[in-house]
Amino acid sequence: MLQFEKFTLNNGLKVLIHNDISTPMAVVNILYGVGARDEDENRTGFAHLFEHLMFGGSINIPEFDIPIEQAGGENNAFTNNDFTNYYISLPAGNIETAFWLESDRMLNLAFSEKSLEVQRKVVIEEFKQRYLNHPYGDAWLHLRPLAFKKHPYRWATIGKEIGHIENATMDDVKAFYSKWYNPGNAILTVASPLDSKTVLPLIEKWFGGIEKTHSAIHNVPNEPKQTEKRTLVLERDVPFRSIYRAWHMPERLHPDYKVCDLISDLLSNGPSSRLYQNLVKKRNLFSNLNAYIAGDFDPGLFLIQGELSDGKTFDEAIEAIDNEINRIIAGDFSDHELQKVKNKIESAFEFSKTSILNKAMNLSIYEWMGDAALINSEVENYKKISRDDITKVAREIFCNNNLSELFYEPTK
């Protein structure tokens, strides 16, 4: 059981405090409730751009990293479709340094044309290196709009196209910051050996005076039910044929989300898994093959992707994958196999609790999903999943009308 206390400041800032006396370190984690799904479809990539801009200096602190290094700490951030997360890890005795830094950039980021231009170039270079100049790098740029027609999951976190970042104006950037980066749209989690009687007054001191400008409204359209299989073939300069198969699946808080997670592990979790043993090792149809879920908060995707071995055809590959899926639908897996994947999930979950950083981040994420207390029932909910649950959900998910397929064909 992960213990924590929850508070809300007058300006709307949600605060979670976890006391861990086993470590001298503190983690200050701030989750802002804005991800790629909250962007204007004509101005995408802004959530990710802001992850970079937030390190460009604030009104009183021109160099964000220097005070953290001087305090013996480190920091980082990441963006996805659903939220943006920032964290600072440092000795607990220096925790006010983290509060000072985070409160100042929440209060007023130092916008300058120079900072915008520097970070714009960084993001554009990342777009080119990871998505355009890398074999199979543009897969998500094509698979997302193939699978999603209305929901903003149809573009990647990096954005739909480079031009949206290239043409971002200072007014665009300031409007995005004003809308999303305020106390009413943030969750502050502190994990440290300090108790709430010590930590909460410091949070009030540094964050309490920041005005809540407004409550951000998340206006995200629902994705209509897919009614026909969608297929896209890309000819690219890639070494091998590759296949991406995506089926729509339920949202993060739906009970069937965890069932889909278990199905992905039954198919592909380690060298003893079905896809690896049967299609990679024994039949040599693929050089690598994986099944996984995208992990989105809203209804997302169940994916199977792999690179075909030399000389193998897409028809062979699809037939083999379908055979493995049909075995799951038919319940052709042992109780031992099911228990093994449940045990792996439990051990991974428990192991994550050994990291104070993981605990701080996960508490923030679960609170953003609806309630941080959900974290304490996750493992039990996985344990309750039955064979019938798996066959039922597999039957519902894995149908052609729910499938989008992307094929990479090497240019001849």
Order of alpha helices (4+ residues) and beta strands (2+ residues): beta-beta-beta-alpha-alpha-beta-beta-alpha-alpha-alpha-alpha-alpha-beta-alpha-beta-beta-alpha-beta-beta-alpha-alpha-alpha-alpha-alpha-beta
